[in-house]
Amino acid sequence: MFIQGSIIEGEFDSAMNEFSIQKVKNFTTESTLNENQFNQIYRYLKKHQHDKEGQIITLYDQMPVRLSKEEMNQLVSDLEKVMSMYH
């Protein structure tokens, strides 16, 4: 199932119970997350959601992408929508 959020886009594979992130902001990427990996990212971002400076994430372990505080809130919301799909 294709999911398009405010910050991320991707495909959830219910048979494999994995989410493949295909876009972050305007950047194309490809990362597949199982439920445990997804939950670890969610917990970290939720814990730091209200940091005034926002966060910097990396794509492909080398390209930094800055997320403002508002974008962090949008990303957490996007992730919460995806979380409900894991089983």
C-alpha positions, -999 to +999 in steps of 0.1 A: +000+000+000+014+034-010+016+060+017+021+097+011+026+118+042+037+154+046+074+145+049+078+109+038+064+087+010+067+050+007+052+016+003+041-007+031+044-044+023+019-062+046+031-096+035+067-088+046+056-064+074+081-038+061+079-002+051+100+011+023+107+048+025+110+062-010+110+099-004+120+122+025+110+159+019+119+163-018+147+138-018+144+103-034+157+075-013+152+038-007+153+023+028+133-007+040+124-009+077+111-038+096+089-031+126+117-030+151+138-006+131+108+016+125+099+017+162+134+026+171+134+056+147+099+066+159+109+065+196+140+086+190+121+112+169+093+113+194+117+119+222+133+148+203+102+161+186+102+193+206+138+203+202+139+239+192+166+233+166+148+205+149+169+175+137+193+165+110+188+131+094+210+114+068+200+097+037+224+070+024+245+076+056+261+106+038+235+132+028+223+154+057+187+167+056+176+193+081+142+190+096+127+221+113+107+217+145+075+219+124+088+193+100+097+170+129+060+172+141+049+164+106+073+134+103+062+120+137+026+123+125+035+105+092+052+077+112+022+073+134+001+066+104+025+039+092+029+024+127-007+012+126+000-009+096+026-031+112+012-064+126 
